[in-house]
Amino acid sequence: MPTAVETASDYIRALIFRGVLRGGDRIPIDQIAKTLGISRQPIREALITMINDDLVVAEPKRGTFVATFGPEAILEHFDLFGALVSRSIARLVATADDALIAQLRQMHAKVDALAAAGDVARANQAMLEFQRFVYHRAATPRLSMLVRSMQRFVPGEVYLDTVPTGLEISHRFRVTLLDAIERRDPEAGARAITDQMASAGRRFCEELRSRGVFAPSPAAPPADSDDA
């Protein structure tokens, strides 16, 4: 069960990524506390982590405000996350036994069955369970800690609420990963997750751009006219 700090963090990130709060908007701490039924303290703690993620900025005596950021920050996160998780995925592929392969195939089939039945909410939840399982199954304790820390930047539930094709992107990853495991090809497994993260990052940026989340690009200077 998430802590009050994690609940506050996920809620505020959702407001930002959905375009409810935009660059320059003041974070309404009192309103958030009332909505979530928690005190102000965990919200303040959540905002500290978000300052470190460059999603919000604190201004002395004024409050905390949504930062302005562009797609580069989002794409960097997905690239770094893919590179990090590829280490645990490669270990998973190299060490998976028949029992684990059968378990992964069962989890994969569950996601597809729920999606085919039109139960998107449960399919999304099953997909997140699959991904979190493979991220951590063969990871060292230190690697798991780093992965969990990075996962908070864009919570999985927020991503899936934002990107309509999240299940489709995940399906390609799951099929490719299971094939890599069957062939005992750690490099292919690592490549599957980095490719998925690159695709997921691009789609997330497209959705954020359509919602007006990103800071406007600076206007290009007018071209010099040649009157000669």
C-alpha positions in Angstrom: 0.0 0.0 0.0 1.5 3.4 -1.0 2.5 5.8 1.7 0.9 9.3 2.1 4.0 10.8 0.5 3.7 8.4 -2.5 0.0 9.1 -2.8 0.6 12.8 -2.9 3.5 12.5 -5.3 1.5 10.3 -7.8 -1.5 12.7 -7.5 0.5 15.8 -8.2 2.4 14.2 -11.1 -0.9 13.1 -12.6 -2.2 16.7 -12.4 0.9 17.9 -14.2 1.1 15.3 -16.9 -2.6 15.5 -17.6 -2.3 19.3 -18.1 -4.5 20.2 -15.2 -1.6 22.1 -13.6 0.7 23.9 -16.1 4.1 25.5 -16.0 4.0 28.5 -13.7 0.9 27.3 -11.8 1.1 27.3 -8.0 0.8 23.9 -6.3 -2.5 24.2 -4.3 -1.2 22.3 -1.2 -4.3 23.0 1.0 -6.7 21.8 -1.8 -4.6 18.7 -2.4 -4.5 17.9 1.3 -8.3 18.2 1.5 -8.9 16.1 -1.7 -6.6 13.3 -0.5 -7.6 13.5 3.1 -4.0 13.8 4.4 -2.0 16.5 6.1 0.2 19.1 4.4 3.4 17.5 5.6 3.5 14.5 3.2 2.6 16.8 0.3 5.6 19.0 1.2 7.8 15.9 1.3 6.5 14.8 -2.1 7.2 18.2 -3.6 10.9 17.9 -2.4 11.3 14.8 -4.6 9.6 16.6 -7.5 12.0 19.5 -7.1 14.8 17.0 -7.6 13.0 15.7 -10.7 12.8 19.3 -12.1 9.0 19.0 -12.2 8.4 21.8 -9.7 10.3 24.8 -8.4 10.2 26.4 -4.9 10.2 30.1 -4.6 10.9 31.5 -1.1 7.9 33.1 0.6 5.8 32.5 -2.5 5.2 28.7 -2.6 5.9 25.8 -5.0 5.1 26.1 -8.7 5.0 23.7 -11.7 8.2 24.0 -13.6 8.4 24.5 -17.3 9.9 21.6 -19.2 10.1 20.2 -22.7 10.0 16.8 -24.2 13.8 16.4 -23.8 13.4 15.8 -20.0 10.8 13.1 -20.6 12.7 11.4 -23.3 15.8 11.4 -21.2 13.9 9.7 -18.4 12.6 6.9 -20.5 16.1 6.4 -22.1 17.8 6.2 -18.7 15.1 4.0 -17.3 15.4 1.6 -20.2 19.2 1.4 -19.9 18.9 0.7 -16.2 16.2 -1.9 -16.4 18.0 -3.6 -19.3 20.5 -4.9 -16.8 17.9 -6.8 -14.8 16.1 -8.0 -17.9 19.4 -9.4 -19.3 19.9 -11.3 -16.1 16.4 -12.5 -16.2 16.8 -13.9 -19.7 20.1 -15.6 -18.8 18.8 -17.3 -15.7 15.1 -18.1 -16.4 14.2 -21.7 -16.0 11.2 -23.6 -17.5 9.0 -22.8 -14.5 9.6 -19.1 -14.7 9.0 -19.1 -18.5 5.7 -20.8 -17.9 4.8 -18.2 -15.3 5.6 -15.4 -17.6 3.6 -16.9 -20.4 0.7 -17.2 -18.1 0.9 -13.6 -17.0 1.3 -12.5 -20.7 -1.8 -14.5 -21.7 -3.8 -13.0 -18.8 -3.1 -9.5 -20.1 -4.1 -10.3 -23.6 -7.3 -12.2 -22.5 -8.4 -9.2 -20.4 -7.6 -6.8 -23.3 -9.5 -9.0 -25.8 -12.5 -9.0 -23.4 -12.5 -5.2 -23.3 -11.6 -5.1 -19.6 -9.1 -2.3 -20.1 -8.7 -1.4 -16.4 -7.9 -5.0 -15.3 -5.7 -5.5 -18.4 -3.7 -2.4 -17.5 -3.3 -3.7 -14.0 -2.2 -7.1 -15.2 0.3 -5.5 -17.6 1.8 -3.4 -14.8 2.2 -6.5 -12.7 4.0 -8.3 -15.5 6.3 -5.4 -16.1 7.1 -4.8 -12.5 7.7 -8.6 -12.1 10.3 -8.8 -14.9 12.0 -5.5 -13.8 12.7 -6.9 -10.3 12.7 -10.7 -10.7 16.5 -11.0 -11.4 17.6 -7.6 -10.1 20.1 -7.1 -7.3 18.7 -5.3 -4.2 20.6 -2.1 -5.2 19.3 -2.3 -8.8 15.7 -2.8 -7.6 16.0 0.2 -5.3 17.2 2.4 -8.3 14.4 1.0 -10.5 11.7 1.8 -7.9 13.0 5.3 -7.5 12.9 6.0 -11.2 9.5 4.5 -11.6 8.0 7.2 -9.5 8.9 9.9 -12.1 6.0 8.7 -14.3 3.8 6.3 -12.3 2.6 3.4 -14.5 -1.1 4.2 -13.8 -0.6 7.8 -14.9 1.1 6.7 -18.1 -1.7 4.3 -19.0 -4.3 6.9 -18.3 -2.5 9.3 -20.6 -1.4 7.0 -23.5 -4.2 5.1 -25.2 -1.8 2.7 -26.9 0.0 1.7 -23.8 -1.3 -1.9 -23.9 -0.2 -2.2 -27.6 3.3 -1.0 -26.8 3.5 -3.5 -23.9 2.3 -6.4 -26.1 5.2 -5.9 -28.5 7.6 -5.9 -25.5 6.1 -9.0 -23.9 6.2 -11.0 -27.1 9.8 -9.9 -27.9 10.9 -10.6 -24.3 9.4 -14.1 -24.2 11.0 -14.9 -27.5 14.4 -13.7 -26.2 14.0 -15.9 -23.1 13.1 -18.9 -25.2 16.2 -18.4 -27.2 18.4 -17.6 -24.1 19.4 -14.3 -25.7 20.1 -11.7 -23.0 21.1 -9.1 -25.5 17.8 -9.4 -27.3 16.0 -9.2 -24.0 17.8 -6.0 -23.1 17.1 -4.6 -26.5 13.4 -5.4 -26.1 13.1 -3.1 -23.0 15.2 -0.3 -24.4 13.1 -0.3 -27.6 9.9 -0.4 -25.5 11.0 2.6 -23.4 12.0 4.6 -26.5 8.6 4.0 -28.0 6.8 4.6 -24.7 8.7 7.9 -24.3 7.8 9.1 -27.8 4.1 8.3 -27.3 4.0 10.0 -23.9 5.6 13.1 -25.3 3.0 13.2 -28.2 0.2 13.0 -25.6 1.7 15.7 -23.4 2.3 18.0 -26.4 -1.4 17.6 -27.4 -2.4 18.6 -23.9 -0.2 21.7 -23.9 2.0 20.4 -21.1 5.3 21.4 -22.6 6.8 24.9 -22.5 6.3 26.6 -25.9 9.4 26.4 -28.1 11.2 29.7 -28.5 10.1 31.5 -31.6 12.6 31.4 -34.4 14.1 34.8 -35.3 12.7 36.4 -38.4 14.7 35.7 -41.6 16.8 38.6 -42.8 15.2 40.3 -45.8 17.4 40.9 -48.8 16.3 44.2 -50.3 19.4 44.6 -52.5 
